[in-house]
């Protein structure tokens, strides 16, 4: 699944291509994704100007004067901007045709993605209870420590909870815990303030580096130009089961937590 760095990379790639462009037409070719694509978008977006592109958690926000188009890439989705006359691919289910003869297209083979609309001044229910952005000033040691008190779940599951902090997906949770030397099996409520300070710094560092390198390519992710992300070359533990630890003489182990694969070094992550 595209995680926060992949979505941020996509948002940054879209900005110079679509900001200040006007919508000539909207194509809805397969409306039933995770949620049905709103039919009114063809009317709502006609002749509207794209003012900015942003991100909240793993959602892309294409902002207009009267609201925001919200795009989610699902499990294997991608977005590209191409000449409008280029034939559609099999799984390109949604399209914004721009007056400059280019089109923004959402490709979603597994159809777990989403295309939603949020009116100006409104907040969709899926955004109301989300935690802070991990790279923002609101994500602090004190915040995470206080949220962890009384929690009995393991630390990896805790930091992947979008109501606690958004966007720390499976890959980056494993990598952040490795950098912080914290075992993914430790109970969140039993970790000290000092160790949370290290963890917060590690999460910020790992995500910032991944964004700088264009995200992680494992199977499906590519940016708006079709180029892969390159952070996969830097992964220390994720996908490295039975390989030697890059930091000590230990061996990378793999376990399952909350139905997700977890990779860690049992020797230097305590």
Secondary structure, DSSP 8 states (H G I E B T S, - for coil): ---HHHHHHHHHHHHHHHTT-BEEEEEES--BSSSB--TTHHHHSTT-B--EEEEETTEEEEEETTEEEEEE-TTT-EEEEEETTS---TTEEEEEEETTSEEEEEE-TT---EEEEEETT---HHHHT--EETTSTT--HHHHHHHHTT--SBHHHHHT-TTTEES--HHHHHHHHHHHT--TTSBGGGS-HHHHHHHHHHHHHHHHHHHHTT---SSS---TTS----GGGG-SSTT-TTSB-SSSS-BEEEEEETTEEEEEETTT--
